[in-house]
Amino acid sequence: MFIAPLTWLLIGATCIVSFAAFKRPKLGQKLVLWPPAVTRGHEYWRLLTSGFVHADLQHLLFNMITLFFFGGLVERFFSAYLGAVGYLLFYLGGIIVAIAPSYLGHRHDANYVSLGASGAVAAVMFAFILMQPWALIFVFFFPLPAVLYAVMFVGYSIYMDKRGGDHVNHSAHMWGAAYGILVTVATQPYVVVRFVEQLQHPHF
């Protein structure tokens, strides 16, 4: 059984930073993505640190539980081809790539704030789905094939991104998912062949 030490490290680091920000709101304010601080203050670290702070405990738990369930297989994949550093760069890159379009679209908006690991977690989740499309994902205790969940996830994210009003950065979810798929395929193109083969032979 693969222990996934780097996934545990990322979960631990995210929990530590998030709990610290819960207790010290001013710390959280220095870490979240607030576009004017990046555009005018050149605080570029916010593009990365925003992925380690969360709005509340529920937000944190949802992301970290998702990372726990999907991170092991993805860590093993990237570690095999790129080494441990490759997996870490994949995850950290997911934070930045997922949030970059939101930053560019709101770089002069002083009222815009974004935080959370959702973009990077979406990257990990979709890399997993690419490798195991028929794995069962439990959504509110109801089992769904991973590939079906992926379709629903993308559709819901597109709908909610256009609708707005729920203060969730659905755009980051979609960019993170796209990043996860593209980097996985670039790392080992054969996963596309395996994905198609598995789609043709459903199993649960």
DRENDO-1510 file (C-alpha; in Angstrom, 1 decimal, always signed):
<recs>
REC; n; res; u; v; w
REC; 1; MET; +0.0; +0.0; +0.0 .
REC; 2; PHE; +1.3; +3.4; -1.0 .
REC; 3; ILE; +1.5; +5.7; +2.1 .
REC; 4; ALA; +1.4; +9.0; +0.1 .
REC; 5; PRO; +3.7; +11.0; +2.5 .
REC; 6; LEU; +3.6; +14.1; +0.3 .
REC; 7; THR; -0.2; +14.2; +0.3 .
REC; 8; TRP; -0.1; +14.0; +4.1 .
REC; 9; LEU; +2.5; +16.7; +4.2 .
REC; 10; LEU; +0.2; +19.0; +2.0 .
REC; 11; ILE; -2.8; +18.2; +4.2 .
REC; 12; GLY; -0.9; +18.9; +7.3 .
REC; 13; ALA; +0.6; +22.2; +6.0 .
REC; 14; THR; -2.8; +23.4; +4.8 .
REC; 15; CYS; -4.5; +22.6; +8.1 .
REC; 16; ILE; -1.7; +24.3; +10.1 .
REC; 17; VAL; -1.9; +27.5; +8.0 .
REC; 18; SER; -5.7; +27.5; +7.9 .
REC; 19; PHE; -6.1; +27.1; +11.6 .
REC; 20; ALA; -3.5; +29.8; +12.2 .
REC; 21; ALA; -5.5; +32.1; +10.0 .
REC; 22; PHE; -8.7; +31.2; +11.8 .
REC; 23; LYS; -7.2; +32.4; +15.1 .
REC; 24; ARG; -5.4; +35.4; +13.5 .
REC; 25; PRO; -7.6; +37.0; +10.9 .
REC; 26; LYS; -4.9; +39.5; +10.1 .
REC; 27; LEU; -2.6; +36.7; +9.0 .
REC; 28; GLY; -5.2; +35.3; +6.7 .
REC; 29; GLN; -5.6; +38.8; +5.2 .
REC; 30; LYS; -1.9; +38.8; +4.3 .
REC; 31; LEU; -2.2; +35.3; +2.6 .
REC; 32; VAL; -5.4; +35.4; +0.6 .
REC; 33; LEU; -5.6; +36.5; -3.0 .
REC; 34; TRP; -6.5; +40.2; -2.9 .
REC; 35; PRO; -5.7; +41.5; -6.4 .
REC; 36; PRO; -4.6; +45.1; -5.5 .
REC; 37; ALA; -2.0; +43.7; -3.2 .
REC; 38; VAL; -0.5; +41.7; -6.1 .
REC; 39; THR; -1.0; +44.4; -8.8 .
REC; 40; ARG; +0.1; +47.4; -6.8 .
REC; 41; GLY; +2.1; +45.9; -3.9 .
REC; 42; HIS; +3.8; +43.2; -5.9 .
REC; 43; GLU; +2.9; +40.6; -3.2 .
REC; 44; TYR; +3.0; +37.7; -5.7 .
REC; 45; TRP; +3.2; +35.1; -3.0 .
REC; 46; ARG; -0.5; +35.5; -2.5 .
REC; 47; LEU; -1.1; +33.6; -5.7 .
REC; 48; LEU; +0.4; +30.6; -3.9 .
REC; 49; THR; -0.4; +31.2; -0.2 .
REC; 50; SER; -4.1; +31.7; -1.0 .
REC; 51; GLY; -4.3; +27.9; -1.5 .
REC; 52; PHE; -3.3; +27.2; +2.1 .
REC; 53; VAL; -6.0; +29.3; +3.8 .
REC; 54; HIS; -9.8; +28.6; +3.9 .
REC; 55; ALA; -13.0; +30.5; +4.7 .
REC; 56; ASP; -14.1; +28.1; +7.5 .
REC; 57; LEU; -13.7; +24.6; +8.9 .
REC; 58; GLN; -16.3; +23.1; +6.5 .
REC; 59; HIS; -14.4; +24.6; +3.5 .
REC; 60; LEU; -11.1; +23.2; +4.8 .
REC; 61; LEU; -12.5; +19.7; +5.6 .
REC; 62; PHE; -14.1; +19.3; +2.2 .
REC; 63; ASN; -10.9; +20.1; +0.4 .
REC; 64; MET; -8.6; +18.0; +2.6 .
REC; 65; ILE; -10.9; +15.0; +2.7 .
REC; 66; THR; -11.0; +15.1; -1.1 .
REC; 67; LEU; -7.3; +15.4; -1.3 .
REC; 68; PHE; -6.9; +12.5; +1.1 .
REC; 69; PHE; -9.0; +10.1; -1.1 .
REC; 70; PHE; -7.5; +11.1; -4.4 .
REC; 71; GLY; -4.0; +12.2; -3.6 .
REC; 72; GLY; -2.4; +8.8; -3.0 .
REC; 73; LEU; -2.8; +7.4; -6.6 .
REC; 74; VAL; -1.8; +10.8; -8.2 .
REC; 75; GLU; +1.2; +11.1; -5.9 .
REC; 76; ARG; +2.3; +7.6; -6.9 .
REC; 77; PHE; +1.9; +8.4; -10.6 .
REC; 78; PHE; +3.9; +11.7; -10.5 .
REC; 79; SER; +6.5; +10.3; -8.1 .
REC; 80; ALA; +7.1; +7.4; -10.5 .
REC; 81; TYR; +7.8; +9.7; -13.5 .
REC; 82; LEU; +9.0; +13.0; -12.0 .
REC; 83; GLY; +10.0; +12.1; -8.5 .
REC; 84; ALA; +8.7; +13.6; -5.3 .
REC; 85; VAL; +9.4; +17.2; -6.4 .
REC; 86; GLY; +7.3; +16.6; -9.5 .
REC; 87; TYR; +4.2; +15.8; -7.5 .
REC; 88; LEU; +4.8; +18.8; -5.2 .
REC; 89; LEU; +5.2; +21.1; -8.2 .
REC; 90; PHE; +2.1; +19.6; -9.8 .
REC; 91; TYR; +0.0; +20.5; -6.7 .
REC; 92; LEU; +1.5; +23.9; -6.1 .
REC; 93; GLY; +1.3; +24.7; -9.8 .
REC; 94; GLY; -2.4; +23.8; -9.6 .
REC; 95; ILE; -3.0; +26.5; -7.0 .
REC; 96; ILE; -1.4; +29.1; -9.1 .
REC; 97; VAL; -2.8; +28.1; -12.5 .
REC; 98; ALA; -6.3; +27.7; -11.2 .
REC; 99; ILE; -6.3; +31.2; -9.6 .
REC; 100; ALA; -4.4; +33.1; -12.2 .
REC; 101; PRO; -7.5; +33.7; -14.5 .
REC; 102; SER; -9.4; +35.0; -11.6 .
REC; 103; TYR; -6.6; +37.4; -10.7 .
REC; 104; LEU; -6.2; +38.6; -14.2 .
REC; 105; GLY; -10.0; +39.2; -14.5 .
REC; 106; HIS; -10.1; +41.1; -11.1 .
REC; 107; ARG; -6.6; +42.6; -10.9 .
REC; 108; HIS; -8.1; +46.1; -10.3 .
REC; 109; ASP; -11.0; +45.0; -8.2 .
REC; 110; ALA; -10.5; +46.0; -4.6 .
REC; 111; ASN; -13.6; +44.1; -3.5 .
REC; 112; TYR; -12.5; +40.7; -4.8 .
REC; 113; VAL; -10.9; +38.1; -2.6 .
REC; 114; SER; -10.2; +34.4; -3.3 .
REC; 115; LEU; -8.9; +31.6; -1.1 .
REC; 116; GLY; -8.8; +27.9; -0.7 .
REC; 117; ALA; -7.1; +24.8; -2.2 .
REC; 118; SER; -10.1; +23.9; -4.4 .
REC; 119; GLY; -8.2; +24.6; -7.7 .
REC; 120; ALA; -5.3; +22.3; -6.8 .
REC; 121; VAL; -7.6; +19.7; -5.3 .
REC; 122; ALA; -9.6; +19.7; -8.6 .
REC; 123; ALA; -6.4; +19.1; -10.4 .
REC; 124; VAL; -5.6; +16.1; -8.3 .
REC; 125; MET; -9.2; +14.8; -8.6 .
REC; 126; PHE; -9.3; +15.0; -12.4 .
REC; 127; ALA; -5.9; +13.5; -12.7 .
REC; 128; PHE; -7.3; +10.6; -10.6 .
REC; 129; ILE; -10.4; +10.4; -12.8 .
REC; 130; LEU; -8.3; +10.2; -15.9 .
REC; 131; MET; -6.5; +7.2; -14.5 .
REC; 132; GLN; -9.5; +5.5; -12.8 .
REC; 133; PRO; -12.6; +6.6; -14.7 .
REC; 134; TRP; -14.8; +3.9; -13.2 .
REC; 135; ALA; -13.8; +4.3; -9.6 .
REC; 136; LEU; -16.7; +5.0; -7.4 .
REC; 137; ILE; -17.0; +8.4; -5.8 .
REC; 138; PHE; -19.5; +8.9; -3.0 .
REC; 139; VAL; -21.5; +12.1; -3.4 .
REC; 140; PHE; -23.6; +12.6; -0.3 .
REC; 141; PHE; -23.2; +8.8; +0.4 .
REC; 142; PHE; -24.5; +8.0; -3.1 .
REC; 143; PRO; -21.9; +6.1; -5.3 .
REC; 144; LEU; -21.2; +7.6; -8.8 .
REC; 145; PRO; -18.6; +6.5; -11.4 .
REC; 146; ALA; -15.8; +9.0; -11.4 .
REC; 147; VAL; -16.2; +9.8; -15.1 .
REC; 148; LEU; -19.9; +10.6; -14.5 .
REC; 149; TYR; -19.0; +12.7; -11.5 .
REC; 150; ALA; -16.5; +14.6; -13.7 .
REC; 151; VAL; -19.2; +15.5; -16.3 .
REC; 152; MET; -21.6; +16.6; -13.5 .
REC; 153; PHE; -18.8; +18.6; -11.8 .
REC; 154; VAL; -17.9; +20.5; -15.0 .
REC; 155; GLY; -21.5; +21.2; -15.9 .
REC; 156; TYR; -22.3; +22.4; -12.4 .
REC; 157; SER; -19.2; +24.6; -12.2 .
REC; 158; ILE; -20.0; +26.2; -15.6 .
REC; 159; TYR; -23.6; +26.9; -14.6 .
REC; 160; MET; -22.7; +28.3; -11.2 .
REC; 161; ASP; -19.8; +30.4; -12.6 .
REC; 162; LYS; -22.3; +32.1; -14.9 .
REC; 163; ARG; -25.0; +32.4; -12.3 .
REC; 164; GLY; -22.7; +33.7; -9.5 .
REC; 165; GLY; -23.9; +34.9; -6.1 .
REC; 166; ASP; -22.6; +32.0; -3.9 .
REC; 167; HIS; -19.1; +33.5; -3.3 .
REC; 168; VAL; -17.4; +30.3; -4.6 .
REC; 169; ASN; -14.7; +30.6; -7.2 .
REC; 170; HIS; -16.1; +28.0; -9.6 .
REC; 171; SER; -13.8; +29.3; -12.3 .
REC; 172; ALA; -10.8; +28.0; -10.3 .
REC; 173; HIS; -12.4; +24.6; -10.1 .
REC; 174; MET; -12.6; +24.4; -13.9 .
REC; 175; TRP; -9.1; +25.7; -14.5 .
REC; 176; GLY; -7.7; +23.4; -11.9 .
REC; 177; ALA; -9.4; +20.4; -13.5 .
REC; 178; ALA; -8.1; +21.3; -17.0 .
REC; 179; TYR; -4.6; +21.8; -15.6 .
REC; 180; GLY; -4.7; +18.4; -13.9 .
REC; 181; ILE; -5.7; +16.6; -17.1 .
REC; 182; LEU; -3.2; +18.5; -19.3 .
REC; 183; VAL; -0.2; +18.0; -17.0 .
REC; 184; THR; -1.1; +14.3; -16.4 .
REC; 185; VAL; -1.3; +13.7; -20.2 .
REC; 186; ALA; +2.0; +15.7; -20.8 .
REC; 187; THR; +3.7; +13.6; -18.1 .
REC; 188; GLN; +2.6; +10.2; -19.6 .
REC; 189; PRO; +0.5; +10.4; -22.9 .
REC; 190; TYR; -0.3; +6.7; -22.6 .
REC; 191; VAL; -2.9; +7.6; -19.9 .
REC; 192; VAL; -5.2; +8.8; -22.7 .
REC; 193; VAL; -5.0; +5.3; -24.3 .
REC; 194; ARG; -5.7; +3.7; -21.0 .
REC; 195; PHE; -8.6; +6.1; -20.3 .
REC; 196; VAL; -10.3; +5.2; -23.6 .
REC; 197; GLU; -9.7; +1.5; -23.0 .
REC; 198; GLN; -11.3; +1.7; -19.6 .
REC; 199; LEU; -14.2; +3.7; -20.8 .
REC; 200; GLN; -15.0; +0.8; -23.2 .
REC; 201; HIS; -15.0; -1.7; -20.4 .
REC; 202; PRO; -17.1; -0.4; -17.5 .
REC; 203; HIS; -16.4; -1.9; -14.1 .
REC; 204; PHE; -17.2; -0.9; -10.6 .
</recs>
